[in-house]
Amino acid sequence: MTRRRFMLFLVATSLFATSCNGASKECQTDADCNDATLECRDGACSPRCEGVECDLGLECDAITGECVLIECVNDGDCDHETMECRESRCTPKCEGVECDAGQVCETTSGSCAPAPCESDSECGEETLECREGLCTPKCEGVDCGSFAACHPATGQCIDSGDCLENTHCIPETRCMNGRCRNNLCGPPENRRCEDSVGCEPGTDCVSTPAGAYCLEPCTSHVECESGWCEEQESSTIYGYCRSRRGQPAEYFGPCDAHGTLDGRCVGPFEDSDVGHYGFCHVVGDVPHWGECMPNSHIDAANPADSAVLCDGHCLEFEDEAFCSQWCTFWGADLCSGISESETFYCHDQQFNGFGFCNPLREDIGFEGDSCDPSFYDTPLDPSLRIPCIDGTYCAEEGGRTVCMRACSTLVEEGEAACQDPDKTCVTTGFSEFVGVCRCSEGFADCGEGCVPLNTIERCGACDVACEPALNASPVCTPNGCSIECNEGYSSCDGDYSTGCETEGEC
């Protein structure tokens, strides 16, 4: 029989066997059944208890297929109120029950209930207090009305306008300068549109200061899956769902401030719930360092005249307040034109790519200049030396501490991205959105672009060169500079400075 005929014979035999059995086998082992209650019998998955007959008082265990003693059929068969019938076994009701802090499992019900206590410290959570002998949430039973919120750590009602942190504010607002604000803004998460072209059903094409976007109409917060419903009638997105970042706006682009005033979206800030977002700050006419009304004194119910507002942040100093213009490291030079006699630069106060316009100092460092990183550990003060010019941060590179080009991790191109293709944006630890442009591992910018740090000219750092030695050649190793002895010589003392001082072997 030829090989070809033999293969055809095997195929035909296989097909015949399948047709004789009526169907292919469902399983070969118990594992093929993918169910602990099934086992493989004659090529088919069958219940383990199928066909098993147990004596009186016994039942078949679905997992093992063996006959076991029946302890109970219902809870009444168990002889104690703390027990219940689970899978024919009398089991403690609290078995497997996990309760939150300040709670215990009630043995007779199996449900979690406030734990007994004599003092607040016994409750184990700052949101709980010992009330009438039981650990109770401090805000339980506290009614703060529609325009305030109960602070969970104090149990006190916090007015929607006063705060020290975000938890003091109602959910759709953020705490800024001691006031709860709903004027969040940020890069749009919604789809751009033009005359409703491209908008999904149930959304409208809405014109905003940042452009036209597909937004979902709403009449209450609960209709918005993430974010909230804009309720200010003066807003361009009134009656539509705002995203978690607030109204659509590019950072340092236009936005609706408090619904009635023109504003600028300053950011990004960082928030564990929102991600990155900005605040829509009022734009006014007060010049840099002019007296102004603090932003914390402005609200939608009391819009202020632009004559007392600045295009930036109104800094409060005891009884006075002065305007400090916002600026960003990248894009338009927002600090130009402040003064004809003095040059200003952008002082990045929060290490996130934007800050305030400050007068340029003579000792400031430019990209590549040495700098003092201890500045970042020093309380901010106008009299302190600013280490680096805007667009750079003081960071370590190749064994040197220099002003390095800053970059944004939010973009991959443009002025905020690394212009050198050999460098990538690496965060410095101050912000997850801003970093410095670094060379690849094992390389460093020593003043002429990324160069390797494994040569005798630069061994591990930009300013470390491997010096020649007696009867030897310098080499760069992962541990630093070393030497290779010339033929016929040895280094018996292991001292780099003496080279290979011994002729022959040690």
Legacy VTK file of the C-alpha trace (Angstrom):
# vtk DataFile Version 3.0
C-alpha trace
ASCII
DATASET POLYDATA
POINTS 506 float
0.000 0.000 0.000
1.403 3.405 -0.908
1.815 6.154 1.720
-0.948 8.246 0.104
-3.420 5.336 0.107
-2.550 4.537 3.733
-3.313 8.136 4.858
-6.650 8.101 3.020
-7.471 4.805 4.735
-6.800 6.362 8.190
-9.040 9.360 7.429
-11.858 7.138 6.214
-11.534 4.915 9.299
-11.749 7.948 11.578
-14.843 9.286 9.854
-16.482 5.873 10.036
-15.789 5.589 13.760
-17.337 9.001 14.438
-20.452 8.193 12.446
-20.864 4.834 14.196
-20.762 6.458 17.640
-23.305 9.014 16.511
-21.270 11.979 17.895
-17.736 12.904 18.928
-16.758 12.483 22.609
-17.676 15.417 24.889
-14.834 14.750 27.321
-11.875 12.558 28.087
-11.237 13.557 31.715
-13.277 15.184 34.522
-11.366 18.426 33.951
-12.929 18.754 30.484
-16.360 19.217 32.080
-15.417 22.565 33.740
-17.851 21.937 36.614
-16.976 20.414 39.989
-20.372 18.667 40.132
-19.772 16.850 36.810
-17.543 13.919 35.912
-16.593 12.314 32.605
-18.434 9.034 32.004
-18.153 7.204 28.684
-17.081 10.406 26.937
-19.964 12.517 28.304
-20.176 14.949 31.258
-22.639 13.652 33.834
-23.596 14.775 37.395
-21.471 12.946 39.980
-24.596 12.041 41.955
-26.428 10.675 38.925
-27.341 7.061 39.655
-25.977 7.191 43.241
-28.400 5.770 45.808
-27.811 6.602 49.457
-29.192 4.922 52.594
-31.796 6.575 54.797
-30.403 9.673 56.537
-27.691 10.139 53.939
-27.521 12.197 50.768
-25.149 12.419 47.837
-22.560 15.204 48.019
-22.662 16.943 44.640
-18.914 17.666 44.696
-17.583 14.260 45.792
-20.397 12.014 44.626
-20.270 10.225 47.990
-23.059 9.625 50.476
-22.840 11.857 53.546
-24.923 12.393 56.680
-27.788 14.902 56.402
-27.550 17.250 59.406
-30.436 19.480 58.394
-32.964 20.350 55.769
-33.854 23.818 57.059
-32.732 26.187 59.845
-35.268 24.663 62.263
-33.309 21.415 62.261
-30.320 23.167 63.899
-30.501 23.150 67.715
-29.217 26.697 68.336
-30.390 30.174 67.224
-26.840 31.085 66.146
-26.815 28.276 63.571
-28.399 27.979 60.137
-28.663 25.193 57.582
-26.164 25.548 54.731
-25.776 22.709 52.234
-27.276 20.206 54.732
-24.851 21.314 57.464
-25.604 23.328 60.614
-23.237 26.302 60.302
-22.722 29.410 62.507
-24.639 32.309 60.944
-21.591 34.606 61.243
-19.223 32.172 59.551
-17.698 33.945 56.503
-19.385 37.287 57.309
-17.010 40.299 57.130
-18.107 43.578 58.703
-16.799 47.122 58.296
-14.856 48.982 60.989
-17.041 49.775 64.005
-19.368 46.868 63.272
-19.710 43.287 64.532
-21.657 40.305 63.272
-24.762 39.559 65.327
-24.617 35.834 66.087
-28.397 35.387 66.045
-29.006 37.131 62.715
-25.703 36.797 60.836
-25.887 40.470 59.834
-23.523 43.340 60.656
-24.569 45.791 63.356
-22.915 48.693 65.228
-20.288 47.459 67.646
-20.741 48.168 71.375
-18.393 50.819 72.760
-17.610 53.088 75.685
-15.498 55.698 73.844
-14.961 57.006 70.287
-11.476 55.474 70.100
-12.942 51.966 70.307
-14.747 52.463 66.980
-11.504 52.512 64.964
-12.623 55.073 62.328
-12.597 58.870 62.442
-16.020 58.877 60.785
-17.522 56.939 63.732
-18.380 57.981 67.280
-19.615 56.144 70.343
-23.274 57.145 70.614
-25.515 55.538 73.253
-23.060 52.679 73.635
-22.821 51.871 69.908
-20.364 52.875 67.152
-22.371 55.177 64.880
-21.453 57.252 61.780
-21.077 60.870 62.900
-23.268 62.077 60.049
-26.072 59.618 60.777
-29.249 61.599 61.463
-27.609 64.940 60.596
-29.710 66.986 58.144
-27.704 69.738 56.444
-30.299 70.753 53.867
-29.775 71.087 50.127
-26.896 73.584 50.097
-24.563 72.114 52.687
-22.922 68.791 53.460
-22.133 66.843 56.603
-18.402 66.416 57.037
-17.944 62.690 57.783
-14.963 63.228 60.110
-16.657 65.872 62.276
-20.394 65.306 61.857
-20.770 69.069 61.350
-22.642 70.784 58.536
-20.293 72.621 56.217
-21.780 75.447 54.163
-21.395 74.803 50.435
-19.205 77.897 50.218
-16.732 77.149 53.042
-14.091 74.412 53.017
-10.604 73.349 53.971
-10.437 70.292 51.702
-12.501 68.601 48.979
-14.363 66.396 51.485
-15.942 69.544 52.966
-17.747 70.214 49.679
-20.752 68.611 48.066
-19.686 65.943 45.515
-19.902 68.032 42.345
-17.567 70.770 43.641
-13.900 71.146 44.614
-12.308 73.190 47.413
-10.196 76.140 46.258
-8.958 79.062 48.332
-11.306 78.144 51.178
-14.421 78.082 48.973
-16.269 75.187 47.315
-16.203 75.784 43.576
-18.076 74.152 40.747
-16.059 76.016 38.112
-13.960 73.026 37.084
-12.731 72.878 33.513
-10.386 70.846 31.379
-9.619 69.309 27.984
-12.920 68.026 26.569
-13.692 64.344 27.041
-16.634 64.666 24.667
-16.601 64.266 20.891
-16.153 67.370 18.730
-19.011 68.103 16.364
-20.346 70.463 13.729
-24.093 71.028 13.476
-24.800 67.695 15.232
-22.832 65.781 12.585
-21.168 62.834 14.329
-23.155 63.104 17.584
-24.636 59.901 18.947
-28.418 59.650 19.491
-29.427 61.360 22.722
-26.710 64.030 22.503
-26.686 67.536 21.032
-23.959 69.575 19.379
-23.351 72.426 21.836
-21.133 75.473 21.238
-18.704 76.184 24.121
-15.727 78.532 24.564
-13.490 75.582 23.652
-15.477 74.670 20.511
-18.556 72.603 19.695
-19.017 69.239 21.438
-21.580 66.459 21.670
-23.211 66.790 25.108
-26.034 64.896 26.793
-29.064 66.988 27.850
-30.198 66.676 31.479
-32.586 68.060 34.086
-30.896 66.619 37.228
-27.540 65.261 38.382
-28.756 61.661 38.499
-29.190 61.676 34.710
-25.434 62.180 34.215
-23.429 58.965 34.569
-20.175 60.818 35.327
-20.100 64.478 36.267
-23.190 66.556 36.932
-25.914 68.603 35.287
-25.099 72.274 34.661
-27.786 74.279 36.495
-26.598 77.860 35.920
-28.817 79.403 33.253
-26.081 81.811 32.169
-23.685 78.983 31.271
-23.207 77.995 27.634
-23.841 74.369 28.622
-26.908 75.003 30.832
-29.092 71.869 30.883
-26.293 69.571 29.715
-24.068 67.066 31.525
-20.672 68.370 32.526
-17.883 65.818 32.633
-15.960 65.008 35.838
-13.503 67.676 34.711
-16.246 70.269 34.412
-16.895 72.409 31.371
-14.923 71.758 28.157
-11.879 74.041 27.873
-8.237 73.745 26.894
-5.739 74.626 29.621
-5.160 78.404 29.547
-7.967 78.651 27.013
-11.281 80.529 27.502
-14.056 79.232 29.771
-17.246 80.398 31.534
-16.210 81.689 34.962
-19.100 81.408 37.448
-21.509 81.248 34.535
-21.594 84.994 33.904
-17.974 86.108 33.524
-15.268 85.424 30.971
-12.535 83.223 32.343
-9.321 81.324 31.710
-8.990 77.580 32.413
-5.887 77.263 34.625
-4.412 73.783 35.025
-3.744 70.944 35.177
-4.214 70.124 38.842
-4.233 66.528 40.109
-7.079 64.716 41.853
-7.469 61.007 42.615
-11.161 61.087 41.608
-11.169 63.516 38.690
-7.702 62.865 37.278
-6.283 66.070 35.809
-8.484 69.160 35.641
-8.387 72.958 35.782
-10.211 75.821 37.470
-11.974 78.468 35.436
-10.547 81.745 36.802
-12.117 85.123 36.186
-10.313 87.375 33.708
-10.310 91.050 34.714
-8.541 94.350 34.008
-6.258 94.703 37.049
-2.588 94.743 35.916
0.176 92.624 37.401
0.835 93.552 41.077
-2.244 95.788 41.076
-4.758 95.635 43.942
-7.558 93.160 43.274
-10.531 91.296 44.721
-9.534 87.759 45.812
-11.127 84.975 43.777
-12.482 83.475 47.006
-14.805 86.512 47.333
-16.428 85.958 43.942
-19.487 83.812 43.344
-22.230 83.557 40.770
-24.713 85.359 43.029
-22.326 88.298 43.490
-20.436 88.846 40.218
-17.729 91.466 40.573
-16.806 94.235 38.152
-13.840 93.388 35.921
-12.132 96.552 37.181
-11.283 94.806 40.485
-10.388 91.427 38.945
-7.090 90.340 37.436
-6.127 87.981 34.633
-4.457 85.625 37.058
-4.504 84.832 40.740
-5.248 87.434 43.373
-2.760 86.762 46.168
-3.941 87.650 49.666
-1.463 89.112 52.207
-3.206 89.918 55.506
-5.104 93.154 54.708
-3.997 93.479 51.061
-4.420 91.514 47.844
-2.321 91.827 44.685
-2.718 90.414 41.217
-0.174 87.843 40.043
-0.607 86.880 36.426
-0.945 83.212 35.566
1.489 81.758 33.067
2.468 78.483 31.488
5.805 77.010 30.490
4.649 76.318 26.965
2.735 78.088 24.240
2.145 81.834 24.228
4.417 83.938 26.434
1.848 85.132 28.961
4.475 87.107 30.903
5.472 89.353 28.005
4.132 92.898 27.989
3.822 93.180 31.770
6.494 95.849 31.955
8.585 97.778 29.444
11.446 98.254 31.902
11.565 94.797 33.497
11.596 91.242 32.130
9.323 88.634 33.667
9.439 84.848 33.489
7.095 82.036 34.557
7.761 80.790 38.094
6.313 77.272 38.268
5.213 77.224 41.908
3.457 73.849 41.932
5.703 71.923 39.491
2.896 71.275 37.034
3.896 73.462 34.081
2.200 76.699 35.113
2.636 79.330 37.777
3.008 83.096 38.285
4.940 85.760 36.388
7.991 86.856 38.419
10.723 89.425 37.660
13.764 87.853 35.997
16.746 87.641 38.375
20.378 87.939 37.277
21.408 84.639 38.882
18.698 82.517 37.284
19.822 79.357 35.488
19.082 78.564 31.870
18.929 75.114 30.246
22.211 73.301 30.876
23.315 75.646 33.697
24.145 74.307 37.142
21.440 74.787 39.784
20.671 74.171 43.436
17.924 71.548 43.966
17.582 72.501 47.644
15.426 75.409 46.468
12.521 72.975 46.095
12.781 72.083 49.789
12.719 75.737 50.885
9.476 77.608 51.713
8.524 79.818 48.785
9.561 83.434 49.224
9.995 86.212 46.591
13.454 86.980 47.949
14.772 83.461 47.371
16.948 82.612 44.397
14.912 80.915 41.678
17.070 78.084 40.299
15.909 77.709 36.685
14.254 79.731 33.923
10.740 78.813 32.824
10.576 75.686 30.703
13.250 73.949 32.786
13.551 72.147 36.117
16.573 71.584 38.345
17.343 67.848 38.170
20.235 65.393 38.183
21.648 64.242 34.834
24.857 62.325 34.256
26.232 63.090 37.697
25.521 66.820 37.321
22.677 68.927 38.727
21.520 71.192 35.907
18.464 73.007 34.566
16.799 70.455 32.278
14.053 71.013 29.724
10.595 70.452 31.202
7.951 68.437 29.382
4.328 67.359 29.752
3.346 63.697 29.937
-0.112 64.631 28.602
1.109 65.330 25.054
3.308 63.554 22.489
4.028 66.507 20.222
4.219 70.304 20.328
6.205 72.656 22.542
5.345 70.742 25.726
6.834 67.524 24.319
10.532 66.583 24.129
11.957 67.994 20.915
15.005 65.680 20.919
14.002 62.247 19.494
16.669 60.605 21.717
14.926 61.806 24.891
11.705 60.849 26.645
9.583 62.687 29.219
10.294 61.276 32.698
8.446 62.547 35.782
10.477 64.067 38.596
8.229 63.055 41.492
6.601 66.477 41.897
3.800 65.768 39.416
2.622 62.842 37.319
1.854 65.227 34.444
5.140 67.150 34.208
8.712 65.897 34.042
12.059 66.509 32.344
13.426 65.295 29.016
15.942 62.565 29.801
18.223 60.434 27.677
17.828 56.667 27.601
19.344 54.601 30.434
23.115 54.515 30.157
23.177 57.832 28.279
23.220 61.467 29.404
23.176 64.945 27.888
26.605 66.316 28.757
26.119 69.490 26.747
26.134 68.126 23.218
23.145 65.783 23.168
22.754 62.230 24.454
26.100 60.428 24.734
26.978 57.021 26.270
28.403 56.885 29.798
30.513 53.755 29.246
33.579 55.315 27.635
36.915 56.281 29.206
36.030 59.917 28.449
32.718 59.648 30.360
32.545 56.690 32.700
29.257 56.630 34.634
28.977 60.431 34.655
29.621 63.390 32.359
32.659 64.676 34.275
34.340 61.354 35.110
37.222 60.430 32.771
39.432 57.363 33.252
43.066 58.517 33.598
46.066 56.630 32.118
48.151 54.543 34.541
51.639 53.020 34.623
52.057 50.060 32.249
48.294 49.897 31.743
45.354 51.065 29.648
42.289 52.646 31.264
38.904 50.944 30.783
35.342 51.823 31.819
33.411 49.075 33.623
29.895 49.002 35.107
31.544 49.674 38.495
33.592 52.652 37.260
37.098 53.228 35.950
39.626 50.382 36.013
42.819 49.358 34.225
44.030 46.555 32.003
47.731 45.742 32.490
50.030 45.679 29.517
51.458 42.281 28.597
54.140 41.218 31.063
52.960 43.416 33.933
50.640 42.972 36.944
48.933 45.122 39.565
49.755 43.397 42.806
48.639 46.146 45.190
45.245 46.701 43.494
45.858 50.459 43.520
44.666 52.292 40.389
47.045 55.190 41.014
50.179 52.963 40.919
49.055 51.187 37.773
50.632 47.830 36.969
53.724 48.297 39.084
55.012 44.708 39.018
56.873 43.178 36.093
55.720 39.617 35.576
53.143 37.878 37.786
52.526 38.679 41.439
LINES 1 507
506 0 1 2 3 4 5 6 7 8 9 10 11 12 13 14 15 16 17 18 19 20 21 22 23 24 25 26 27 28 29 30 31 32 33 34 35 36 37 38 39 40 41 42 43 44 45 46 47 48 49 50 51 52 53 54 55 56 57 58 59 60 61 62 63 64 65 66 67 68 69 70 71 72 73 74 75 76 77 78 79 80 81 82 83 84 85 86 87 88 89 90 91 92 93 94 95 96 97 98 99 100 101 102 103 104 105 106 107 108 109 110 111 112 113 114 115 116 117 118 119 120 121 122 123 124 125 126 127 128 129 130 131 132 133 134 135 136 137 138 139 140 141 142 143 144 145 146 147 148 149 150 151 152 153 154 155 156 157 158 159 160 161 162 163 164 165 166 167 168 169 170 171 172 173 174 175 176 177 178 179 180 181 182 183 184 185 186 187 188 189 190 191 192 193 194 195 196 197 198 199 200 201 202 203 204 205 206 207 208 209 210 211 212 213 214 215 216 217 218 219 220 221 222 223 224 225 226 227 228 229 230 231 232 233 234 235 236 237 238 239 240 241 242 243 244 245 246 247 248 249 250 251 252 253 254 255 256 257 258 259 260 261 262 263 264 265 266 267 268 269 270 271 272 273 274 275 276 277 278 279 280 281 282 283 284 285 286 287 288 289 290 291 292 293 294 295 296 297 298 299 300 301 302 303 304 305 306 307 308 309 310 311 312 313 314 315 316 317 318 319 320 321 322 323 324 325 326 327 328 329 330 331 332 333 334 335 336 337 338 339 340 341 342 343 344 345 346 347 348 349 350 351 352 353 354 355 356 357 358 359 360 361 362 363 364 365 366 367 368 369 370 371 372 373 374 375 376 377 378 379 380 381 382 383 384 385 386 387 388 389 390 391 392 393 394 395 396 397 398 399 400 401 402 403 404 405 406 407 408 409 410 411 412 413 414 415 416 417 418 419 420 421 422 423 424 425 426 427 428 429 430 431 432 433 434 435 436 437 438 439 440 441 442 443 444 445 446 447 448 449 450 451 452 453 454 455 456 457 458 459 460 461 462 463 464 465 466 467 468 469 470 471 472 473 474 475 476 477 478 479 480 481 482 483 484 485 486 487 488 489 490 491 492 493 494 495 496 497 498 499 500 501 502 503 504 505
